[in-house]
Amino acid sequence: MKTMSMIIRDDSYDKIMVPFAFAHLHASEGVQVDMLFLSWTVNALKQGGAEAFNIKTAHSDKEDYIRQQVDRIGMSSDIYSMLKGLKGTDCVNFYPCSLAATVFDITEENLIPEASGGIVGAS
């Protein structure tokens, strides 16, 4: 079985969707994808945390347009829906980094169910 590991570290909406798209592509080919969430991105794995992601760059005025385009190409523009869809492939695992989880008060109890691998150390 082919495998792929990704480190997710940028919490800007437009930048977190890129690794999600690559994970989706590889999972559709049967590749096992493990994603480690660092820093602010760990909040995507906290219950209710995915709603806070938006575009934080010079292109923030185009956020509605970008979300519409993501929907148009067949991906969900909603971060949590994308996480559920990726997990539903049975090829993608999400892991919150223990240091980031501690900083952002994320515990096993408030993780989304899709982060079933639990909190892990960065190493």
DSSP file (Angstrom, degrees, kcal/mol; ACC not computed):
  #  RESIDUE AA STRUCTURE BP1 BP2  ACC     N-H-->O    O-->H-N    N-H-->O    O-->H-N    TCO  KAPPA ALPHA  PHI   PSI    X-CA   Y-CA   Z-CA
    1    1 A M              0   0    0      0, 0.0     2,-0.2     0, 0.0    30,-0.1   0.000 360.0 360.0 360.0 135.1    0.0    0.0    0.0
    2    2 A K        -     0   0    0     28,-0.2    30,-2.5    31,-0.0     2,-0.3  -0.556 360.0-164.7 -78.2 146.9    1.3    3.5   -0.8
    3    3 A T  E     -a   32   0A   0     28,-0.2     2,-0.3    -2,-0.2    30,-0.2  -0.927  11.5-170.2-132.2 158.1    1.4    6.0    2.0
    4    4 A M  E     -a   33   0A   0     28,-2.5    30,-2.7    -2,-0.3     2,-0.4  -0.989   6.3-158.6-146.9 137.4    1.7    9.8    2.3
    5    5 A S  E     -a   34   0A   0     -2,-0.3     2,-0.4    28,-0.2    30,-0.2  -0.947  11.0-171.3-117.8 141.2    2.2   12.0    5.3
    6    6 A M  E     -a   35   0A   0     28,-2.8    30,-2.9    -2,-0.4     2,-0.5  -0.979  16.6-147.9-131.5 143.9    1.4   15.7    5.4
    7    7 A I  E     -a   36   0A   0     -2,-0.4     2,-0.6    28,-0.2    30,-0.2  -0.963  14.6-159.6-108.4 123.9    2.1   18.4    7.9
    8    8 A I  E     +a   37   0A   0     28,-3.2    30,-3.0    -2,-0.5    33,-0.1  -0.912  30.3 146.2-106.9 117.9   -0.7   21.0    8.0
    9    9 A R        +     0   0    0     -2,-0.6     2,-0.5    28,-0.2    31,-0.3   0.477  43.8  80.6-133.5  -4.9    0.5   24.3    9.5
   10   10 A D        -     0   0    0      5,-0.1    -1,-0.1     1,-0.1    29,-0.0  -0.932  50.9-167.2-113.7 122.6   -1.2   27.3    7.8
   11   11 A D        +     0   0    0     -2,-0.5    43,-0.4     4,-0.1     2,-0.3   0.285  47.7 119.9 -95.2  11.7   -4.7   28.1    9.0
   12   12 A S  S >> S-     0   0    0      1,-0.1     4,-2.3    41,-0.1     3,-0.9  -0.616  70.0-126.5 -72.6 134.5   -5.7   30.4    6.2
   13   13 A Y  H 3> S+     0   0    0     41,-2.1     4,-1.6    -2,-0.3    42,-0.2   0.890 107.7  48.1 -49.7 -49.6   -8.8   29.0    4.4
   14   14 A D  H 34 S+     0   0    0      1,-0.2     4,-0.5     2,-0.2    -1,-0.3   0.796 114.8  46.2 -66.3 -27.7   -7.3   29.1    1.0
   15   15 A K  H <4 S+     0   0    0     -3,-0.9    -1,-0.2     2,-0.2    -2,-0.2   0.773 109.7  51.5 -87.9 -26.8   -4.0   27.4    2.2
   16   16 A I  H  X S+     0   0    0     -4,-2.3     4,-1.2     1,-0.2    -2,-0.2   0.773 102.9  61.3 -78.9 -24.8   -5.6   24.6    4.2
   17   17 A M  H  X S+     0   0    0     -4,-1.6     4,-2.5    -5,-0.3    -1,-0.2   0.790  93.1  66.2 -70.5 -26.4   -7.8   23.6    1.3
   18   18 A V  H  > S+     0   0    0     -4,-0.5     4,-2.1     2,-0.2     5,-0.2   0.965 104.2  40.9 -63.1 -53.6   -4.7   22.8   -0.8
   19   19 A P  H  > S+     0   0    0      0, 0.0     4,-2.6     0, 0.0    -1,-0.2   0.858 113.2  56.4 -64.2 -29.9   -3.5   19.9    1.3
   20   20 A F  H  X S+     0   0    0     -4,-1.2     4,-2.5     2,-0.2    -2,-0.2   0.920 107.0  49.1 -62.7 -41.8   -7.1   18.7    1.7
   21   21 A A  H  X S+     0   0    0     -4,-2.5     4,-2.3     2,-0.2    -1,-0.2   0.911 112.5  47.1 -63.8 -42.1   -7.4   18.6   -2.1
   22   22 A F  H  X S+     0   0    0     -4,-2.1     4,-2.5     2,-0.2     5,-0.2   0.894 111.2  51.5 -66.8 -38.9   -4.2   16.6   -2.4
   23   23 A A  H  X S+     0   0    0     -4,-2.6     4,-2.8     2,-0.2     5,-0.2   0.916 110.3  49.5 -62.4 -42.2   -5.3   14.2    0.3
   24   24 A H  H  X S+     0   0    0     -4,-2.5     4,-2.1     2,-0.2    -2,-0.2   0.925 110.8  49.6 -61.9 -45.4   -8.6   13.7   -1.5
   25   25 A L  H  X S+     0   0    0     -4,-2.3     4,-0.5     1,-0.2    -2,-0.2   0.934 115.1  42.8 -59.8 -48.0   -6.8   13.0   -4.8
   26   26 A H  H ><>S+     0   0    0     -4,-2.5     5,-2.4     1,-0.2     3,-1.1   0.894 111.9  53.4 -69.1 -39.6   -4.5   10.5   -3.2
   27   27 A A  H ><5S+     0   0    0     -4,-2.8     3,-2.0     1,-0.3    -1,-0.2   0.875 102.2  59.4 -62.3 -36.1   -7.2    8.8   -1.1
   28   28 A S  H 3<5S+     0   0    0     -4,-2.1    -1,-0.3     1,-0.3    -2,-0.2   0.707 105.4  50.4 -65.8 -17.2   -9.2    8.3   -4.3
   29   29 A E  T <<5S-     0   0    0     -3,-1.1    -1,-0.3    -4,-0.5    -2,-0.2   0.265 126.0-103.0-100.4   9.1   -6.3    6.3   -5.6
   30   30 A G  T < 5S+     0   0    0     -3,-2.0     2,-0.3     1,-0.3    -3,-0.2   0.595  70.5 149.4  83.0  11.6   -6.2    4.2   -2.4
   31   31 A V      < -     0   0    0     -5,-2.4     2,-0.5    -6,-0.1    -1,-0.3  -0.631  49.2-125.6 -79.6 133.8   -3.2    5.9   -0.9
   32   32 A Q  E     -a    3   0A   0    -30,-2.5   -28,-2.5    -2,-0.3     2,-0.5  -0.712  30.6-164.2 -78.5 121.5   -3.1    6.0    2.9
   33   33 A V  E     -ab   4  92A   0     58,-3.6    60,-2.6    -2,-0.5     2,-0.5  -0.943  10.4-168.6-115.9 124.2   -2.8    9.7    4.0
   34   34 A D  E     -ab   5  93A   0    -30,-2.7   -28,-2.8    -2,-0.5     2,-0.5  -0.957   8.0-164.1-111.0 126.9   -1.8   10.7    7.5
   35   35 A M  E     -ab   6  94A   0     58,-2.8    60,-2.8    -2,-0.5     2,-0.6  -0.951   5.2-161.3-118.2 121.8   -2.2   14.4    8.3
   36   36 A L  E     -ab   7  95A   0    -30,-2.9   -28,-3.2    -2,-0.5     2,-0.5  -0.897  12.2-149.8-101.9 122.5   -0.5   16.1   11.3
   37   37 A F  E     -ab   8  96A   0     58,-3.0    60,-2.3    -2,-0.6     2,-0.2  -0.829  18.7-176.1 -99.0 123.1   -2.0   19.4   12.3
   38   38 A L    >>  -     0   0    0    -30,-3.0     3,-1.3    -2,-0.5     4,-0.5  -0.676  44.3 -14.1-112.2 165.7    0.3   22.0   13.9
   39   39 A S  G >4 S-     0   0    0      1,-0.3     3,-1.5    -2,-0.2     4,-0.2  -0.008 128.2  -7.0  47.4-137.8   -0.1   25.4   15.4
   40   40 A W  G >4 S+     0   0    0    -31,-0.3     3,-1.9     1,-0.3    -1,-0.3   0.757 124.4  73.0 -62.4 -25.9   -3.4   27.2   14.7
   41   41 A T  G X4 S+     0   0    0     -3,-1.3     3,-2.2     1,-0.3     4,-0.3   0.748  77.6  77.4 -64.2 -21.6   -4.5   24.5   12.3
   42   42 A V  G X< S+     0   0    0     -3,-1.5     3,-1.7    -4,-0.5    -1,-0.3   0.773  79.0  73.0 -58.6 -24.4   -5.1   22.1   15.2
   43   43 A N  G X  S+     0   0    0     -3,-1.9     3,-1.2     1,-0.3    -1,-0.3   0.727  81.3  70.0 -64.7 -20.7   -8.3   24.1   15.8
   44   44 A A  G <  S+     0   0    0     -3,-2.2     6,-0.3     1,-0.2    -1,-0.3   0.765  98.7  51.0 -64.4 -23.4   -9.9   22.4   12.7
   45   45 A L  G <  S+     0   0    0     -3,-1.7    67,-2.6    -4,-0.3     2,-0.4   0.391  91.9  93.0 -96.1   2.4   -9.9   19.2   14.7
   46   46 A K  B X> S-C  111   0B   0     -3,-1.2     3,-2.9    65,-0.2     4,-0.5  -0.780  94.7 -94.0 -94.7 139.1  -11.7   20.7   17.7
   47   47 A Q  T 34 S+     0   0    0     63,-3.1    -2,-0.1    -2,-0.4    -1,-0.1  -0.301 112.4   4.1 -53.1 125.5  -15.4   20.5   17.8
   48   48 A G  T >4 S+     0   0    0     -4,-0.1     3,-0.5     1,-0.1    -1,-0.3   0.376 103.5 108.0  79.5  -3.6  -16.8   23.8   16.3
   49   49 A G  G X4  +     0   0    0     -3,-2.9     3,-1.4     1,-0.2    -2,-0.1   0.755  59.9  70.0 -79.4 -24.5  -13.3   25.0   15.4
   50   50 A A  G >< S+     0   0    0     -4,-0.5     3,-1.2    -6,-0.3    29,-0.3   0.738  86.1  68.7 -68.5 -21.4  -13.5   24.5   11.6
   51   51 A E  G <  S+     0   0    0     -3,-0.5    -1,-0.3     1,-0.2    -2,-0.1   0.715  88.2  66.7 -69.4 -18.7  -15.9   27.4   11.2
   52   52 A A  G <  S+     0   0    0     -3,-1.4     2,-0.4    -4,-0.2    -1,-0.2   0.491  74.0 109.5 -83.6  -2.8  -13.3   30.0   12.2
   53   53 A F    <   +     0   0    0     -3,-1.2     2,-0.3    -4,-0.1    26,-0.1  -0.603  38.8 149.6 -81.4 128.3  -11.1   29.4    9.1
   54   54 A N        -     0   0    0    -43,-0.4   -41,-2.1    -2,-0.4     2,-0.4  -0.905  54.3 -75.8-144.3 173.9  -11.1   32.3    6.6
   55   55 A I        -     0   0    0     -2,-0.3     8,-0.1   -43,-0.3   -43,-0.1  -0.621  40.2-179.8 -76.9 126.4   -8.7   33.8    4.1
   56   56 A K        +     0   0    0     -2,-0.4    -1,-0.1     3,-0.0     2,-0.1   0.202  49.8  88.0-111.8  13.9   -6.1   35.8    5.9
   57   57 A T  S >  S-     0   0    0      1,-0.0     3,-1.7     0, 0.0     4,-0.1  -0.268 100.7 -78.9-103.0-172.1   -4.1   37.1    2.9
   58   58 A A  T 3  S+     0   0    0      1,-0.3     3,-0.4     2,-0.1    -1,-0.0   0.617 127.2  63.0 -62.9 -11.4   -4.2   40.0    0.6
   59   59 A H  T >   +     0   0    0      1,-0.2     3,-2.4     2,-0.1    -1,-0.3   0.182  63.5 114.6 -99.3  16.5   -7.0   38.1   -1.2
   60   60 A S  G X   +     0   0    0     -3,-1.7     3,-1.4     1,-0.3     4,-0.2   0.764  67.4  66.3 -61.7 -24.2   -9.4   38.0    1.7
   61   61 A D  G 3  S+     0   0    0     -3,-0.4    -1,-0.3     1,-0.3     3,-0.2   0.612  98.2  55.5 -71.0  -9.8  -11.8   40.2   -0.2
   62   62 A K  G <> S+     0   0    0     -3,-2.4     4,-2.7     1,-0.1    -1,-0.3   0.204  72.5 111.0-103.9  14.0  -12.3   37.2   -2.6
   63   63 A E  H <> S+     0   0    0     -3,-1.4     4,-2.7     1,-0.2     5,-0.2   0.911  77.0  48.7 -60.1 -46.1  -13.3   34.7    0.0
   64   64 A D  H  > S+     0   0    0     -4,-0.2     4,-2.2     1,-0.2    -1,-0.2   0.921 113.3  48.8 -59.6 -42.9  -16.9   34.3   -1.1
   65   65 A Y  H  > S+     0   0    0      2,-0.2     4,-2.3     1,-0.2    -2,-0.2   0.930 111.3  49.1 -61.3 -46.7  -15.8   33.9   -4.7
   66   66 A I  H  X S+     0   0    0     -4,-2.7     4,-2.5     1,-0.2    -2,-0.2   0.921 110.7  50.1 -61.3 -45.2  -13.2   31.2   -3.7
   67   67 A R  H  X S+     0   0    0     -4,-2.7     4,-2.2     1,-0.2    -1,-0.2   0.903 110.7  50.1 -61.4 -40.4  -15.7   29.3   -1.6
   68   68 A Q  H  X S+     0   0    0     -4,-2.2     4,-2.3    -5,-0.2    -1,-0.2   0.900 111.1  49.2 -63.0 -40.2  -18.2   29.3   -4.5
   69   69 A Q  H  X S+     0   0    0     -4,-2.3     4,-1.9     2,-0.2    -2,-0.2   0.889 108.4  52.6 -67.5 -39.5  -15.5   28.1   -6.9
   70   70 A V  H  <>S+     0   0    0     -4,-2.5     5,-1.8     1,-0.2     4,-0.3   0.927 112.2  45.9 -62.0 -44.4  -14.5   25.3   -4.5
   71   71 A D  H ><5S+     0   0    0     -4,-2.2     3,-1.5     1,-0.2    -2,-0.2   0.907 109.0  57.0 -61.5 -41.7  -18.1   24.2   -4.4
   72   72 A R  H 3<5S+     0   0    0     -4,-2.3    -1,-0.2     1,-0.3    -2,-0.2   0.841 103.3  52.5 -61.8 -35.3  -18.4   24.5   -8.2
   73   73 A I  T 3<5S-     0   0    0     -4,-1.9    -1,-0.3    -3,-0.1    -2,-0.2   0.464 125.3 -99.6 -84.1   1.4  -15.5   22.0   -8.7
   74   74 A G  T < 5S+     0   0    0     -3,-1.5     2,-0.3     1,-0.4    -3,-0.2   0.452  86.6 115.4 100.4   0.3  -17.2   19.5   -6.5
   75   75 A M  S   <S-     0   0    0     -5,-1.8    -1,-0.4    -6,-0.2     2,-0.4  -0.698  72.2-107.6 -93.9 155.9  -15.3   19.9   -3.2
   76   76 A S        -     0   0    0     -2,-0.3     6,-0.1     1,-0.1    -5,-0.1  -0.687  16.6-151.1 -80.5 134.4  -17.1   21.1   -0.2
   77   77 A S  S    S+     0   0    0     -2,-0.4     2,-0.5   -10,-0.1    -1,-0.1   0.566  74.8  92.6 -79.9  -7.5  -16.2   24.7    0.7
   78   78 A D  S  > S-     0   0    0      1,-0.2     4,-2.2   -11,-0.1     5,-0.2  -0.776  71.8-146.5 -90.4 124.5  -16.9   23.9    4.4
   79   79 A I  H  > S+     0   0    0     -2,-0.5     4,-2.4   -29,-0.3     5,-0.2   0.915  97.6  47.6 -58.0 -48.0  -13.8   22.8    6.2
   80   80 A Y  H  > S+     0   0    0      1,-0.2     4,-2.5     2,-0.2    -1,-0.2   0.901 110.8  51.5 -65.1 -39.3  -15.6   20.3    8.5
   81   81 A S  H  > S+     0   0    0      1,-0.2     4,-2.4     2,-0.2    -1,-0.2   0.891 109.8  50.9 -62.3 -37.8  -17.5   18.8    5.7
   82   82 A M  H  X S+     0   0    0     -4,-2.2     4,-2.7     2,-0.2    -2,-0.2   0.921 109.1  50.4 -65.0 -43.2  -14.2   18.3    3.8
   83   83 A L  H  X S+     0   0    0     -4,-2.4     4,-2.5     1,-0.2    -2,-0.2   0.922 111.6  48.4 -59.7 -44.1  -12.8   16.6    6.9
   84   84 A K  H  X S+     0   0    0     -4,-2.5     4,-2.1     1,-0.2    -2,-0.2   0.913 112.0  49.3 -62.6 -42.6  -15.8   14.3    7.1
   85   85 A G  H  < S+     0   0    0     -4,-2.4     4,-0.5     2,-0.2    -2,-0.2   0.904 111.4  48.5 -64.0 -41.7  -15.5   13.5    3.4
   86   86 A L  H ><>S+     0   0    0     -4,-2.7     3,-1.3     1,-0.2     5,-0.6   0.924 112.3  48.3 -64.1 -44.2  -11.8   12.7    3.7
   87   87 A K  H ><5S+     0   0    0     -4,-2.5     3,-1.9     1,-0.3     5,-0.2   0.862 102.8  64.2 -64.1 -34.4  -12.3   10.5    6.7
   88   88 A G  T 3<5S+     0   0    0     -4,-2.1    -1,-0.3     1,-0.3    -2,-0.2   0.633  88.1  69.2 -65.5 -13.7  -15.1    8.7    4.9
   89   89 A T  T < 5S-     0   0    0     -3,-1.3    -1,-0.3    -4,-0.5    -2,-0.2   0.648  98.5-136.5 -75.3 -13.9  -12.6    7.5    2.3
   90   90 A D  T < 5S+     0   0    0     -3,-1.9    -2,-0.1    -4,-0.2    -3,-0.1   0.651  88.7  85.6  61.9  17.5  -11.1    5.2    5.0
   91   91 A C  S   <S+     0   0    0     -5,-0.6   -58,-3.6     1,-0.1     2,-0.4   0.416  72.6  74.5-120.6  -3.3   -7.7    6.3    3.7
   92   92 A V  E     -b   33   0A   0     -6,-0.5     2,-0.4    -5,-0.2   -58,-0.2  -0.945  53.0-172.9-122.7 132.8   -7.1    9.6    5.6
   93   93 A N  E     -b   34   0A   0    -60,-2.6   -58,-2.8    -2,-0.4     2,-0.4  -0.954  10.9-150.6-121.0 142.6   -6.2   10.0    9.3
   94   94 A F  E     -b   35   0A   0     20,-0.5    23,-0.6    -2,-0.4    24,-0.2  -0.938  12.8-175.3-114.3 132.7   -6.0   13.3   11.2
   95   95 A Y  E     -b   36   0A   0    -60,-2.8   -58,-3.0    -2,-0.4     2,-0.4  -0.973  15.5-147.1-131.4 119.0   -3.7   13.8   14.1
   96   96 A P  E     -b   37   0A   0      0, 0.0    24,-2.5     0, 0.0     2,-0.2  -0.693  29.3-115.6 -80.4 135.2   -3.5   16.9   16.3
   97   97 A C  B  >  -d  120   0C   0    -60,-2.3     4,-2.8    -2,-0.4    24,-0.2  -0.491  18.5-132.8 -67.6 135.6    0.0   17.7   17.5
   98   98 A S  H  > S+     0   0    0     22,-2.8     4,-2.2     1,-0.2     5,-0.2   0.871 104.1  51.3 -62.1 -38.9    0.2   17.4   21.3
   99   99 A L  H  > S+     0   0    0     21,-0.2     4,-2.2     2,-0.2    -1,-0.2   0.946 113.8  43.3 -65.0 -47.2    2.0   20.7   21.8
  100  100 A A  H  > S+     0   0    0      1,-0.2     4,-2.3     2,-0.2    -2,-0.2   0.892 111.8  55.0 -64.4 -39.1   -0.5   22.6   19.7
  101  101 A A  H  <>S+     0   0    0     -4,-2.8     5,-3.2     1,-0.2    -1,-0.2   0.904 109.1  47.9 -60.8 -40.8   -3.4   20.8   21.4
  102  102 A T  H ><5S+     0   0    0     -4,-2.2     3,-1.2     3,-0.2    -2,-0.2   0.927 111.4  49.9 -65.2 -44.7   -2.0   21.9   24.8
  103  103 A V  H 3<5S+     0   0    0     -4,-2.2    -2,-0.2     1,-0.2    -1,-0.2   0.881 117.7  39.7 -60.9 -39.5   -1.6   25.5   23.6
  104  104 A F  T 3<5S-     0   0    0     -4,-2.3    -1,-0.2    -5,-0.1    -2,-0.2   0.144 112.6-113.4-102.3  19.1   -5.2   25.6   22.2
  105  105 A D  T < 5 +     0   0    0     -3,-1.2     2,-0.5     1,-0.2    -3,-0.2   0.876  59.4 157.7  54.6  44.1   -6.9   23.7   25.0
  106  106 A I      < +     0   0    0     -5,-3.2     2,-0.3    -6,-0.2    -1,-0.2  -0.881  13.1 175.0-102.5 129.1   -7.8   20.7   22.8
  107  107 A T    >   -     0   0    0     -2,-0.5     3,-0.8     1,-0.0     4,-0.5  -0.765  49.0 -99.5-125.1 169.6   -8.4   17.4   24.6
  108  108 A E  G >  S+     0   0    0     -2,-0.3     3,-0.6     1,-0.2    10,-0.1   0.829 122.0  58.9 -57.5 -30.6   -9.5   14.0   23.5
  109  109 A E  G 3  S+     0   0    0      1,-0.2    -1,-0.2     0, 0.0    -3,-0.0   0.782 109.6  39.4 -73.0 -28.0  -13.0   15.0   24.8
  110  110 A N  G <  S+     0   0    0     -3,-0.8   -63,-3.1     2,-0.1    -1,-0.2   0.260  88.6 113.9-110.6  14.9  -13.4   18.0   22.5
  111  111 A L  B <  S-C   46   0B   0     -3,-0.6   -65,-0.2    -4,-0.5   -66,-0.1  -0.500  76.2-104.2 -74.3 150.8  -11.8   16.5   19.3
  112  112 A I    >   -     0   0    0    -67,-2.6     3,-1.8    -2,-0.2    -1,-0.1  -0.472  32.1-114.4 -68.2 150.5  -14.0   15.9   16.3
  113  113 A P  T 3  S+     0   0    0      0, 0.0     3,-0.3     0, 0.0    -1,-0.1   0.783 113.3  67.5 -59.3 -26.6  -14.9   12.2   15.9
  114  114 A E  T 3  S+     0   0    0      1,-0.3     2,-0.9     2,-0.1   -20,-0.5   0.683  85.3  70.6 -69.9 -17.0  -13.0   12.1   12.6
  115  115 A A    X   +     0   0    0     -3,-1.8     3,-1.6     1,-0.2    -1,-0.3  -0.362  61.6 147.0 -91.7  53.3   -9.7   12.7   14.5
  116  116 A S  T 3   +     0   0    0     -2,-0.9    -1,-0.2    -3,-0.3    -2,-0.1   0.593  54.1  73.7 -72.0 -11.2  -10.0    9.1   15.9
  117  117 A G  T 3  S-     0   0    0    -23,-0.6    -1,-0.3    -3,-0.2   -22,-0.1   0.642  97.3-141.0 -75.1 -13.8   -6.2    8.6   16.0
  118  118 A G    <   -     0   0    0     -3,-1.6     2,-0.3   -24,-0.2    -1,-0.2  -0.056  35.6 -36.1  81.0 175.7   -6.0   10.9   19.0
  119  119 A I        -     0   0    0    -24,-0.2     2,-0.3    -3,-0.1   -22,-0.2  -0.547  65.8-170.8 -75.5 133.6   -3.5   13.5   20.0
  120  120 A V  B     -d   97   0C   0    -24,-2.5   -22,-2.8    -2,-0.3   -21,-0.2  -0.889  25.5-105.1-127.7 156.0    0.0   12.6   19.1
  121  121 A G        -     0   0    0     -2,-0.3   -24,-0.0   -24,-0.2     0, 0.0  -0.458  34.4-116.8 -73.0 152.9    3.5   13.9   19.7
  122  122 A A              0   0    0      1,-0.3    -1,-0.1    -2,-0.1   -25,-0.0   0.788 360.0 360.0 -64.1 -27.8    5.2   15.7   16.9
  123  123 A S              0   0    0      0, 0.0    -1,-0.3     0, 0.0    -2,-0.0   0.511 360.0 360.0 -79.5 360.0    8.0   13.2   16.7
